[in-house]
Each structure stands twice: as C-alpha cells, then as structure tokens.
C-alpha cells in the first residue's frame, strides 16, 4: 500500500468524541488494506491498561490498537497523567511512573522541550512500523494560556505533518462559536494544518444542517467533511468514566442487579463492560447508600487513591451500607483498590497517596495493604483456587497485600487476592470480570439460570465494524484520502 501522511483528530473541547472517531478511522484504514496504529502524546485518564512488556498506557489507545487489529505498545501513549486528586496527578512516562506532580509543577516546572522530545521519539518509532498513524489530541486546541506548553495538540500536528481534523460536539450546543473560535484563535501556520471539520453527535434530520454546514465553511474557509449522527446502539469502550454519568437507567425486567460503588477516584471502570452486556444483568453505578439496599451483588472497583476513597465511603454512609449488605450474606467483591478497602488496614508509610499514613479498612477480609513506590504492571493469566475456573486479565497496582487464602494463583506463581467464600473475595486482577468462569461464579450466587452466552471479544469486533461503517457513511472519505496522499 502507498505510504499515507498521518491523520490527526483534535477537538473544540473535551468529550467531543475524539477517541471514538479515532477508533473508527483506525478500523476504516484497516478495512481499506492499510496497517494503522493510534498515537496520543499525552493522555489524562484513570482508565489505563498494561502492555505485554509490562508498561502502562491509556485504555483508549489500547482500544484503538484493537480497532487497528494490533497489539498495543507504550509508543502509542508515551505520557499518561493519572489524577490522584483535584490538584495533582501521577505522571507515567514511557509506561513507568516517574512521580506525582501538581498541575502547576507539571506545566510550569517540567522541561517541555525534553518531554516533547520523548513523545516525538515514540511517534517516530511507531511511524516506522505502521501506516498511517492516527493521532489524537487532548481537550481543546484553543487553550491559549497552554500553547507554549503544548506537547499533544497542534505542536504535535505540525511535527507529524498530519492532516488535521477538528471535531465539535453539536449536542453540547454552541457549535458555531466553538468551531469558529477554535479555528480563528490559532496562529496561521496551525490554522493551515486544519484540513476539515467533523460535526459529531448530531440528533434529528441531518438535512436540517445543510445551511449550517455552508455557514461554517464560509466562516472558516475549511470544509465540513462529516456530520456524524448520534448513536447509542454501537458499543465502544469509552476513554473515561464521564460516560458513567449517562448510564442507561432502563428498568426493564432484569434477573440480577449488580451495583458498582461509584468512587471519587474510580479507575478502570471498563472492568464491568462484559457483565454489563449480559441481557439478564442490570449494571448500575451507585453513590447513594439506599441504592446498595436493592442490589443483589455489590462490587467495589479500583481506585487511584484508596485512602481518600475510604474516607469518602465512611463520610457518605456508603461504608455502612456495604457492611449491611455483607452481613446479610449477599455477594460482595472488590477489585484492586476495592480489594484493598475490604481489608483491615491500608498503610501508606511513604505518603504516596497523601498525608495520611494509615487508615482502617472495612474489615471484611483479614488482610492489610502497604502502598509502596513500585508498581506492578503486567498482563496475566490466572487459575481460581477455591472455585473451578481460569482466565486472563492485567495488574496495575502499587500496593502489596499478603494473603494466606488467595482468590487465584497467577501465571508467575504469585498468590493473588483473598478468598473468604464464594460470595466474598477480592483480587488485584483488572479484567477479571471479562472471564466467563468468574462471571458464572458470582452470578450463580444469585441465580443459576442466567444466560452467559456473551463473547465479548467477538462483540467488540462486530461493533468496531459497525462504528467504521457508521462514520464512513457520513464522511467524505474521498476528500480524507486526498489530504493523506504524500
């Protein structure tokens, strides 16, 4: 195939659909016979993934790599920021944590040129292996106060010589002002890099936007190459938990209600995507103690700040509701940080997470956790110890929790988690609920007749193809390819 220029998708703001549009084009290029790969220089997300070589990247780039039909690697996301609270984040550089920094420290006191050299080096390695590179920007390209610190948006577009497309979410309102302002605020050289505009999440009769399309093109001098209608029937893993706020609250007849505790620093919410796809399961994310009362199964998810979220559980009354649920003998499970919270103590002697050195856990499992500077980041397979079954997943955690009654034995021989009984256990394994044996073991505590016939991998493949078809149908692909020819 001919070598194509890189293509880049930037936004008028956050949550306009950059990651999903990027995934769509990853699959489109694959379908058209190319060998694409995704790239995002800097990502901010609590939803991360472990590569095969034990490095950590944003989950969105792992999803996009899947859409490309390739294994994800650290070059696809060289800088990952994982918020620990409202003011600071853990900085993960080339897949390894290099410390916590406040926003001021990160933007004002890091060598931006040195950081940009790291991301461009990663991009170059990727570009030598794949064609085309499908880049994604971050947030808005119009944050003028951050332009001199930019390593992910237009600076990256110019470096890559990428045909750049501006995405706007019309569902938010104000699409004319956001598109026009985003374009006109750019310096001339960067404005010239914008080859087209994509209007995303359009509701209603698309023909009603014909005049709006013409107006935008006249205002900006840039063609509107796509008006992508809003969709709800195509499932693509989202980048971050903002989508949880819009969860489907349909109360149609369901056999089992599974409640995931909505933590303030919740991480890896994609752990629950598979179980949420089952027809008989109503999956909800709950932050009200009363919602725990009606749940059949409660799961405490991962957290980027376990001690802070423990405080939140107690102050909000959620801790008492969880303990009440457990005392009734109803199923309760914890994943990663949730597993740590279910223990007797969480110790942070080096103050990795904050000022508190130690905090009592919920006392459900007879284990204690110590948070240290290192981080376990690896893909793994496992065998359940006290139940029949095995599976695959990945570890991303800084804590160590010794156990004498493990939930599972990992492929490296290590003991994982704690098993109290079939209705109560905790594990460090993210993706544990993507495995049919595990899903069967927890749902059978409530109902033995639930249909578990969901092939999550096949369903994801089907939906990547549906997404590509949807975006292709509403995009001027001939124009897109014209801008990519070298």
C-alpha positions in Angstrom: 0.0 0.0 0.0 1.1 3.6 -0.6 2.5 5.5 2.4 0.0 7.9 3.8 0.5 11.1 5.8 -0.5 10.8 9.4 -4.1 11.9 10.2 -4.9 13.7 13.5 -8.2 14.4 15.3 -8.3 17.4 17.6 -11.2 18.9 19.4 -13.0 22.1 20.3 -13.1 20.7 23.9 -13.0 17.6 26.0 -15.6 14.8 25.5 -16.4 15.8 21.9 -15.8 12.2 20.7 -12.1 12.3 19.6 -11.3 8.9 20.9 -14.3 7.2 19.3 -13.8 8.9 15.9 -10.1 8.0 16.1 -11.1 4.3 16.7 -13.5 4.5 13.8 -10.7 5.6 11.4 -8.3 3.0 12.8 -10.8 0.4 11.7 -11.6 2.1 8.4 -7.9 2.2 7.4 -7.6 -1.5 8.5 -10.6 -2.4 6.3 -9.1 -0.5 3.4 -5.9 -2.6 3.5 -3.6 -0.3 5.5 -1.6 -1.1 8.6 -2.6 1.7 11.0 -1.7 2.5 14.6 -3.0 5.0 17.1 -1.0 7.7 18.9 -1.8 10.1 21.7 1.2 12.0 23.0 -0.3 12.8 26.4 -3.4 11.4 27.9 -5.1 12.2 31.2 -7.2 9.2 32.5 -7.7 6.9 35.4 -8.5 4.1 32.9 -5.2 2.5 32.0 -4.0 -0.8 30.5 -0.9 -3.0 30.8 1.0 -3.8 27.7 2.6 -7.2 27.1 6.0 -5.8 28.1 4.7 -4.6 31.5 4.2 -1.0 30.7 1.2 1.3 31.3 -0.8 3.3 28.7 -4.2 4.9 28.5 -7.0 2.4 27.9 -8.3 4.5 24.9 -5.1 3.8 23.0 -5.4 0.0 23.8 -8.9 0.1 22.4 -7.8 2.0 19.3 -5.0 -0.5 18.8 -7.6 -3.3 19.0 -9.6 -1.4 16.3 -6.3 -1.5 14.2 -6.0 -5.2 14.8 -2.7 -4.9 16.5 -1.2 -5.4 20.0 -0.9 -2.1 22.0 2.5 -0.8 22.9 3.9 2.1 25.0 4.8 4.2 22.0 1.0 4.8 21.4 0.8 6.8 24.6 4.2 7.9 25.9 2.8 10.3 28.6 -0.1 9.3 30.8 -1.4 11.5 33.7 -3.4 9.7 36.3 -5.2 12.1 38.7 -4.7 11.4 42.4 -6.9 14.3 43.5 -8.2 17.5 42.1 -4.8 19.2 42.1 -2.2 16.5 41.3 -1.5 13.5 39.1 0.8 10.6 38.9 3.0 11.1 35.8 3.6 7.9 33.8 6.4 8.4 31.2 7.1 5.7 28.6 5.0 3.3 30.6 6.6 3.8 34.0 5.6 6.2 36.9 8.1 9.0 37.5 6.3 10.7 40.4 3.4 12.8 41.4 3.1 16.4 40.3 0.6 19.2 40.8 -0.8 20.8 37.6 1.5 23.8 38.3 4.5 21.6 38.7 3.8 19.7 35.6 3.1 22.6 33.3 5.4 25.2 34.9 8.4 23.2 36.1 8.9 20.4 33.6 11.2 20.8 30.6 8.6 20.9 27.9 11.1 20.5 25.1 12.6 17.5 26.8 9.1 16.0 27.2 8.3 16.8 23.6 11.5 15.0 22.5 10.2 11.9 24.4 6.8 11.9 22.7 8.3 12.6 19.2 10.8 9.8 19.7 7.9 7.5 20.4 6.0 8.8 17.4 8.9 8.2 15.1 9.3 4.6 16.3 5.7 4.0 15.7 5.7 5.7 12.3 8.5 3.5 11.1 6.3 0.4 11.7 2.8 1.4 10.8 0.9 3.3 8.0 -0.9 5.6 8.7 -0.5 6.9 12.2 -3.9 8.0 13.6 -3.2 10.7 16.1 -5.5 12.1 18.8 -5.3 15.5 20.5 -6.4 16.3 24.1 -9.1 18.6 25.3 -9.4 21.9 23.4 -6.9 23.3 20.9 -7.9 26.8 21.9 -6.4 26.9 25.4 -4.2 29.9 24.6 -2.6 30.0 28.0 -1.2 26.5 27.5 0.0 26.8 23.9 3.7 27.3 24.9 3.5 24.2 27.0 1.7 22.1 24.3 3.0 18.6 23.5 -0.2 16.9 22.4 -2.2 19.2 20.1 -1.1 21.5 17.3 2.6 21.3 18.1 2.3 17.6 17.6 0.2 18.0 14.4 2.9 20.2 12.9 5.7 17.9 13.9 3.9 14.9 12.3 2.9 16.9 9.3 -0.6 15.4 9.9 -3.7 16.2 8.0 -5.6 17.5 11.0 -9.4 17.4 11.5 -11.3 19.5 14.1 -14.1 17.7 15.9 -17.0 19.5 17.5 -19.9 18.1 19.6 -23.1 19.7 18.3 -25.1 18.0 21.1 -23.4 20.4 23.6 -24.8 23.5 21.8 -22.8 26.5 20.6 -21.2 24.6 17.8 -20.7 27.7 15.5 -18.9 29.7 18.2 -16.8 26.7 19.3 -15.7 25.8 15.8 -15.1 29.4 14.6 -13.3 30.4 17.8 -11.1 27.3 17.8 -10.0 27.9 14.2 -9.6 31.7 14.3 -7.6 31.7 17.6 -4.9 29.5 16.0 -1.8 31.0 14.6 -1.8 31.0 10.8 0.6 28.0 10.4 -1.5 25.9 12.7 -4.8 27.0 11.1 -3.4 25.9 7.7 -2.9 22.4 9.2 -6.7 22.0 9.8 -7.9 20.3 6.7 -11.5 19.7 7.7 -14.2 19.9 10.3 -16.2 17.0 11.7 -19.6 17.7 13.4 -20.2 14.9 15.9 -23.3 13.6 17.8 -25.9 15.2 15.5 -29.5 14.4 16.5 -32.5 14.6 14.2 -32.8 15.2 10.5 -29.3 15.7 9.2 -30.6 17.6 6.2 -31.6 20.4 8.5 -27.9 21.2 9.0 -27.2 21.8 5.3 -27.4 25.5 5.7 -25.3 25.3 8.9 -22.7 23.4 7.1 -22.4 26.0 4.4 -22.2 28.8 7.0 -19.4 27.1 8.9 -17.4 26.6 5.7 -17.9 30.2 4.7 -16.9 31.4 8.2 -13.8 29.3 8.5 -12.8 28.6 4.9 -12.5 24.9 5.9 -14.7 22.2 4.5 -17.1 20.3 6.8 -16.2 16.7 5.8 -18.6 14.9 8.1 -21.7 15.3 10.1 -21.9 12.1 12.3 -25.3 11.3 13.8 -25.6 10.4 17.5 -25.6 6.7 18.1 -26.5 4.6 21.2 -26.6 1.1 19.7 -22.9 0.8 18.9 -20.8 -0.2 21.9 -17.2 1.1 22.1 -15.2 1.2 25.3 -15.1 4.9 26.4 -11.9 6.6 27.5 -13.0 7.7 30.9 -15.8 7.4 33.4 -17.7 10.5 32.2 -19.9 8.1 30.3 -21.0 6.6 33.6 -22.8 9.7 34.4 -25.0 8.9 31.3 -25.6 5.3 32.1 -28.7 3.7 30.8 -31.2 3.7 33.7 -33.7 1.5 31.9 -35.6 -0.6 34.4 -36.7 -3.3 32.0 -37.1 -6.8 33.5 -33.7 -7.9 34.7 -32.8 -11.0 36.7 -29.9 -9.6 38.7 -29.0 -6.1 39.8 -25.2 -5.5 40.1 -24.2 -2.3 41.8 -20.7 -0.9 41.3 -19.8 1.6 44.0 -19.0 4.9 42.3 -15.8 6.1 43.9 -14.5 9.6 43.6 -11.2 8.3 42.2 -12.6 5.3 40.5 -10.2 3.7 38.0 -10.6 1.1 35.2 -14.4 1.2 35.0 -14.1 -0.9 31.9 -13.7 -3.9 34.3 -17.5 -4.0 34.2 -18.2 -3.8 30.4 -18.6 -7.5 29.9 -21.0 -8.2 32.7 -22.9 -5.1 31.7 -23.5 -6.6 28.2 -25.5 -9.6 29.7 -29.2 -9.4 28.9 -30.2 -10.6 32.4 -28.0 -8.1 34.3 -28.8 -4.5 35.3 -25.5 -2.9 35.9 -25.6 0.4 37.9 -23.1 2.7 39.4 -24.2 3.9 42.8 -23.3 6.7 45.2 -26.4 6.6 47.4 -26.5 4.2 50.3 -30.1 3.4 49.6 -29.1 2.1 46.2 -27.0 -0.6 47.9 -30.1 -1.9 49.7 -31.7 -3.0 46.5 -28.6 -4.6 44.9 -28.2 -8.3 44.6 -24.4 -8.0 44.1 -22.1 -5.2 45.1 -18.6 -4.6 43.6 -16.1 -2.1 44.9 -13.9 -1.1 42.0 -10.4 0.1 41.6 -9.2 3.5 42.9 -6.3 5.8 42.2 -6.5 7.0 45.8 -7.6 4.2 48.1 -7.3 6.1 51.4 -9.2 9.1 50.2 -12.0 6.9 48.8 -12.2 5.0 52.1 -12.8 8.3 53.8 -15.5 9.1 51.2 -17.2 5.7 51.8 -17.4 6.5 55.6 -18.5 10.1 55.3 -21.1 9.4 52.7 -22.7 6.4 54.6 -21.7 4.1 51.8 -19.4 2.1 54.1 -22.3 1.2 56.5 -24.5 0.3 53.5 -21.8 -2.1 52.2 -21.3 -3.7 55.6 -25.0 -4.1 56.0 -25.1 -5.8 52.6 -22.3 -8.1 53.6 -23.9 -9.0 57.0 -26.9 -10.2 55.0 -24.7 -12.7 53.3 -25.2 -11.1 49.9 -22.3 -11.2 47.3 -19.6 -8.6 47.7 -16.4 -8.4 45.7 -13.5 -6.0 45.4 -11.1 -5.3 42.5 -7.7 -3.7 43.1 -8.3 -0.6 45.3 -11.7 -2.1 46.2 -10.0 -5.2 47.4 -7.6 -3.1 49.5 -10.6 -1.3 51.1 -12.2 -4.6 52.0 -9.2 -5.4 54.3 -8.4 -4.4 57.8 -5.8 -1.7 57.2 -4.4 0.4 54.3 -1.0 1.7 55.1 0.8 4.4 53.2 4.1 5.0 55.1 5.8 6.9 52.3 2.7 9.1 51.8 2.4 8.1 48.1 -1.3 8.9 48.1 -1.4 11.8 50.6 -0.8 12.9 54.2 -2.5 10.0 55.9 -0.1 7.2 57.0 -2.6 4.6 57.8 -6.4 4.0 57.8 -8.6 1.1 58.9 -10.4 -0.6 56.0 -13.9 -2.1 56.0 -12.6 -5.1 58.0 -14.4 -7.6 55.7 -11.2 -9.5 54.7 -8.4 -10.4 57.2 -5.7 -8.7 55.2 -3.7 -5.5 55.3 -2.2 -3.5 52.4 1.0 -1.4 52.3 1.3 1.1 49.5 4.9 1.5 48.2 6.8 3.3 45.5 6.9 0.4 43.0 4.1 -0.5 40.7 3.1 -3.9 39.4 2.1 -3.5 35.7 1.6 -6.7 33.7 -0.8 -8.8 31.7 -1.5 -12.1 33.4 -3.4 -15.4 33.3 -4.8 -17.0 36.5 -6.4 -20.0 38.0 -9.0 -19.7 40.7 -8.0 -21.6 43.9 -11.3 -22.4 45.6 -13.6 -22.5 42.6 -13.3 -24.1 39.2 -12.2 -21.7 36.5 -9.4 -19.7 35.0 -9.0 -16.6 32.9 -6.9 -13.6 31.8 -6.5 -10.0 32.9 -3.9 -7.5 33.9 -2.4 -6.0 37.0 -1.8 -2.2 37.7 -1.3 -1.6 41.4 1.2 -0.1 43.8 0.1 -1.9 47.0 1.1 -5.2 48.4 -1.4 -7.4 50.2 0.0 -10.6 51.7 -2.5 -13.5 51.7 -2.9 -17.0 53.1 -6.2 -17.7 51.3 -5.7 -16.4 47.7 -8.5 -15.9 45.3 -6.2 -17.1 42.4 -2.7 -18.2 41.5 -1.2 -16.2 38.7 0.9 -17.4 35.8 4.1 -16.3 37.6 3.2 -18.4 40.6 2.2 -15.5 42.9 -0.9 -15.6 45.1 -3.5 -13.0 44.3 -6.3 -11.5 46.4 -8.2 -13.1 49.2 -11.0 -15.6 49.1 -13.4 -15.6 52.1 -16.1 -17.6 50.4 -17.9 -17.8 47.1 -19.9 -14.7 47.9 -16.9 -12.6 49.2 -13.5 -12.2 47.7 -11.1 -9.6 46.4 -8.5 -9.5 43.7 -5.9 -7.3 42.1 -6.8 -8.5 38.6 -8.3 -5.9 36.3 -10.4 -7.6 33.6 -11.3 -10.4 35.9 -14.9 -10.0 35.0 -14.2 -10.4 31.3 -13.9 -14.2 32.0 -16.9 -16.4 31.8 -15.8 -18.7 34.6 -15.6 -15.7 37.0 -18.9 -14.2 35.9 -20.6 -17.6 36.3 -19.2 -18.0 39.8 -20.6 -14.7 41.1 -23.9 -14.6 39.3 -24.7 -18.2 40.4 -24.7 -16.9 44.0 -28.0 -15.2 43.0 -29.4 -17.1 40.0 -28.2 -20.3 38.4 -30.2 -19.9 35.2 -28.6 -16.7 33.8 -27.6 -16.9 30.1 -23.9 -16.2 29.9 -23.6 -16.6 26.2 -21.7 -13.4 25.5 -18.5 -13.5 23.5 -17.1 -10.1 24.5 -14.2 -10.2 22.0 -16.4 -11.0 19.1 -19.0 -8.4 20.2 -16.2 -5.8 20.3 -15.1 -6.7 16.8 -18.6 -6.5 15.5 -19.0 -3.1 17.0 -15.7 -1.7 15.6 -17.0 -2.7 12.2 -20.4 -1.1 12.9 -18.7 2.1 14.1 -16.5 2.2 11.0 -19.5 1.7 8.7 -21.4 4.5 10.5 -18.6 7.0 10.3 -17.7 6.1 6.7 -21.3 6.5 5.6 -21.4 10.1 6.9 -17.9 11.2 5.9 -16.4 12.4 2.6 -13.8 9.7 2.6 -12.5 10.7 -0.9 -11.6 14.1 0.5 -10.0 12.5 3.5 -7.7 10.3 1.4 -6.8 13.3 -0.9 -5.4 15.1 2.2 -3.4 12.0 3.2 -1.5 11.4 -0.1 2.1 12.4 0.1 
